Each structure stands twice: as C-alpha cells, then as structure tokens.
Amino acid sequence: MATSRLEKNAQVSFRTNAELLAEAKKIISRTDFDMSAVYNAFLKKIVETQEVPMNLFETKESRDESMAELFNELRGSYEFFKAGGKGKSIDEVFSKYGV
C-alpha cells in the first residue's frame, strides 16, 4: 500500500471526551499539522508496523515504574557479573522491557 499520497475518501466519526479533545486540539494547533493529518499519521503507522502502538496506553507512572525495574535489573546483573557470575546480556534485558 503506497502511503505517500492517499486519497481521502472516507470519513470517521467517534466519541471522545470534550476536555480531552480541546486539549489535544490546543497542542496540535501549535504544530504545522491539523487533526486530520494527525489521525492519518496514526492510521498509517498502524498499517506500516502492523500493530497498535501500545505505548499510547502507558501512563507516565507506568513508564517510570518500568524504567525503575529496568534499572534495578541492569544494576543486579552488573553486580552479579562483578562478583564473577554471568549476567544477562543487554539485549535480553531490553527485549524483556520492549526497549
């Protein structure tokens, strides 16, 4: 599917929270994009990656918690390695956390 210049031949309607929409519009208005461009970019990304970007459903708190867990696991592996053990590779740890 070529995504450089798609014909816009469908209209989508969905319900959302009025305050959420107002805030999003305010933020988007500070860019060179409009709401339609942002929605289309989102849809293109889903098609391109063949998945829904799950980080959209994360909160700052859940990201902070995941980063703390990642840091603790890396620190633990490093300490284990310093003591003569074989720690996990960085790839193993990063893949566990989707980094």
C-alpha positions as a Markdown table, in Angstrom:
| # | Residue | x | y | z |
|---|---|---|---|---|
| 1 | Met | 0.0 | 0.0 | 0.0 |
| 2 | Ala | 1.6 | 3.3 | -1.1 |
| 3 | Thr | 1.2 | 5.8 | 1.7 |
| 4 | Ser | 2.8 | 8.9 | 0.2 |
| 5 | Arg | -0.4 | 10.5 | -1.2 |
| 6 | Leu | -3.5 | 8.7 | -0.2 |
| 7 | Glu | -6.9 | 9.7 | -1.5 |
| 8 | Lys | -9.0 | 10.8 | 1.4 |
| 9 | Asn | -12.3 | 9.0 | 0.5 |
| 10 | Ala | -13.7 | 8.0 | 3.9 |
| 11 | Gln | -14.9 | 9.9 | 6.9 |
| 12 | Val | -14.6 | 8.6 | 10.5 |
| 13 | Ser | -16.7 | 9.7 | 13.5 |
| 14 | Phe | -16.1 | 8.6 | 17.0 |
| 15 | Arg | -17.0 | 9.7 | 20.5 |
| 16 | Thr | -14.5 | 11.2 | 22.9 |
| 17 | Asn | -14.2 | 13.4 | 26.0 |
| 18 | Ala | -14.8 | 17.1 | 25.2 |
| 19 | Glu | -12.0 | 18.3 | 27.5 |
| 20 | Leu | -9.5 | 15.7 | 26.1 |
| 21 | Leu | -10.4 | 16.8 | 22.6 |
| 22 | Ala | -10.0 | 20.5 | 23.4 |
| 23 | Glu | -6.5 | 19.9 | 25.0 |
| 24 | Ala | -5.4 | 17.8 | 22.0 |
| 25 | Lys | -6.6 | 20.5 | 19.6 |
| 26 | Lys | -4.7 | 23.1 | 21.5 |
| 27 | Ile | -1.5 | 21.1 | 21.4 |
| 28 | Ile | -1.9 | 20.2 | 17.7 |
| 29 | Ser | -2.6 | 23.8 | 16.8 |
| 30 | Arg | 0.9 | 24.7 | 17.9 |
| 31 | Thr | 2.3 | 22.4 | 15.2 |
| 32 | Asp | 2.1 | 22.5 | 11.4 |
| 33 | Phe | -0.5 | 19.7 | 11.5 |
| 34 | Asp | -4.2 | 19.6 | 11.7 |
| 35 | Met | -6.4 | 17.0 | 13.4 |
| 36 | Ser | -6.9 | 15.1 | 10.1 |
| 37 | Ala | -3.2 | 14.9 | 9.5 |
| 38 | Val | -2.5 | 13.6 | 13.0 |
| 39 | Tyr | -5.3 | 10.9 | 12.7 |
| 40 | Asn | -4.0 | 9.9 | 9.3 |
| 41 | Ala | -0.4 | 9.6 | 10.5 |
| 42 | Phe | -1.7 | 7.4 | 13.3 |
| 43 | Leu | -3.5 | 5.1 | 10.9 |
| 44 | Lys | -0.5 | 5.0 | 8.6 |
| 45 | Lys | 1.7 | 4.0 | 11.5 |
| 46 | Ile | -0.6 | 1.1 | 12.4 |
| 47 | Val | -0.6 | -0.2 | 8.9 |
| 48 | Glu | 3.2 | 0.3 | 8.5 |
| 49 | Thr | 4.0 | -1.6 | 11.7 |
| 50 | Gln | 1.1 | -4.0 | 11.6 |
| 51 | Glu | 0.3 | -3.2 | 15.3 |
| 52 | Val | -1.3 | -0.6 | 17.5 |
| 53 | Pro | 1.4 | 1.5 | 19.3 |
| 54 | Met | 0.9 | 0.1 | 22.8 |
| 55 | Asn | 2.9 | 3.0 | 24.3 |
| 56 | Leu | -0.3 | 5.0 | 23.7 |
| 57 | Phe | -1.8 | 3.2 | 26.6 |
| 58 | Glu | 1.0 | 3.8 | 29.1 |
| 59 | Thr | 0.9 | 6.4 | 31.7 |
| 60 | Lys | 3.9 | 8.4 | 33.0 |
| 61 | Glu | 3.7 | 6.4 | 36.2 |
| 62 | Ser | 3.8 | 3.1 | 34.4 |
| 63 | Arg | 6.8 | 4.2 | 32.3 |
| 64 | Asp | 8.6 | 5.4 | 35.4 |
| 65 | Glu | 7.9 | 2.1 | 37.1 |
| 66 | Ser | 9.1 | 0.1 | 34.1 |
| 67 | Met | 12.3 | 2.2 | 33.9 |
| 68 | Ala | 12.9 | 1.7 | 37.6 |
| 69 | Glu | 12.5 | -2.1 | 37.2 |
| 70 | Leu | 14.8 | -2.0 | 34.1 |
| 71 | Phe | 17.5 | 0.0 | 36.1 |
| 72 | Asn | 17.3 | -2.4 | 39.0 |
| 73 | Glu | 17.6 | -5.4 | 36.8 |
| 74 | Leu | 20.6 | -3.9 | 35.0 |
| 75 | Arg | 22.2 | -3.0 | 38.3 |
| 76 | Gly | 21.6 | -6.5 | 39.7 |
| 77 | Ser | 23.1 | -8.1 | 36.6 |
| 78 | Tyr | 26.1 | -5.8 | 36.8 |
| 79 | Glu | 26.7 | -6.7 | 40.5 |
| 80 | Phe | 26.3 | -10.4 | 39.7 |
| 81 | Phe | 28.8 | -10.0 | 36.8 |
| 82 | Lys | 31.3 | -8.1 | 39.1 |
| 83 | Ala | 31.0 | -11.0 | 41.6 |
| 84 | Gly | 32.1 | -13.4 | 38.9 |
| 85 | Gly | 28.8 | -14.6 | 37.6 |
| 86 | Lys | 27.4 | -14.4 | 34.1 |
| 87 | Gly | 24.8 | -11.7 | 33.9 |
| 88 | Lys | 22.1 | -11.3 | 31.3 |
| 89 | Ser | 23.0 | -9.6 | 28.0 |
| 90 | Ile | 21.7 | -6.0 | 27.5 |
| 91 | Asp | 19.7 | -7.4 | 24.6 |
| 92 | Glu | 17.9 | -9.9 | 26.9 |
| 93 | Val | 17.1 | -7.2 | 29.4 |
| 94 | Phe | 15.9 | -4.7 | 26.8 |
| 95 | Ser | 13.8 | -7.2 | 25.0 |
| 96 | Lys | 12.0 | -8.1 | 28.3 |
| 97 | Tyr | 11.0 | -4.4 | 28.6 |
| 98 | Gly | 10.4 | -3.8 | 24.9 |
| 99 | Val | 13.2 | -1.3 | 24.6 |
